[in-house]
Amino acid sequence: MILALIKIGNIAKKYWLAALIMYVVSFLGSWSIGLYLLVIPFVLLMLALAHSFGWVKKGLQNVPFAIIGIILWYVSITNIDDYWLFLPFAWLV
């Protein structure tokens, strides 16, 4: 996640990678605080989408996408079961 904040190279790739890593970390913490850690992948995924489509030109333009990620996270954890949020890991078990 720290590498994604450094403006060197392809920023969108770094956001995608950081979101994937944080998704795995949130699953590992799913027995205690995993749903709260899941906010980080949601925000990173929104930032990755924004940078992939070229919607962000300045640093301050990241804020609305981070807020959208937080709103999507809140709606997801209140309306969707944990099984569906961590579905790829359910296939592994």
N, C-alpha and C positions, 0 to 999 in steps of 0.2 A: 504494500500500500504506500509505503514511503517512496518507492521508486516511481510510482504513478504521479506523485506530487512534484517530482523533479521534472522540469520541462525539457528533457533530453530524449530524443528519439521519438518513436511512435507512442504517443500517450495513450491512445485507445487500446492498444495491445496490453499495456501495463495495467490499465483499469480492468480489462477482461481477466487477466491472470490473477490480479489481486482479488477480484470478486469470486473467482473459483476457489482460491485458497481459503478465503474467509467463509465460503459456504461449507467447505469441509470442516473447518474449525468450529463453525456453529453447529454442525451435526455432532461433532465429538463432544460438544458441551450441551447437547440436547437433553441430557438427563437433568440438567440443573438450569443453566441460563441460556440455552441454545436459541430460544426464540428471541431473546433480547440481543444476542449477538447477530442474529439474522438481519438486523437493520443495516449493518455494514455492507453485506453483499447487495442488498437492495439499492442502497445509495451508489455503490460502485458500479452496479449494472446500469443505472440511469446515467451516470457520468460516462460510462463506456459507450452507451448508445448515442449520447449527445456528441461526444468527440468523434465517433465513427461516422456520423452523418454530417459533421462539420458545423453543428449548430453553436458551438462555443468558440468564440474568437478571443475573448478576454477572460481573465481569471474570475471576475465578479459574476460572469454569466453562468458559472457552475452552481451558484446558490439556488436558483429556481429548480434545477434538476435534482439537487440534493433534497430539497423540500418535497418534490414529487416522489422521490424514492422513500422518504420517511412516511409519507401518506400511504403509499402502496404497501409498505411494510405493516403499518398499523391495520389497514383494512384486511390484509392477508392473515395476520395472526389472530384477529378477532373473528373472522368468518370461515377460515379454512383450517381443517384438522392438521395436526402435526404430521400425520402419515402422508398427506398429499404434499406438504411443504418439503419433506425429505424423501420423496418418492424414489429418486435414483438409488438411494442407499437401501431402501426396502427391497429392491431387486437383488442386492448383493447378499442380503441376510438369508 
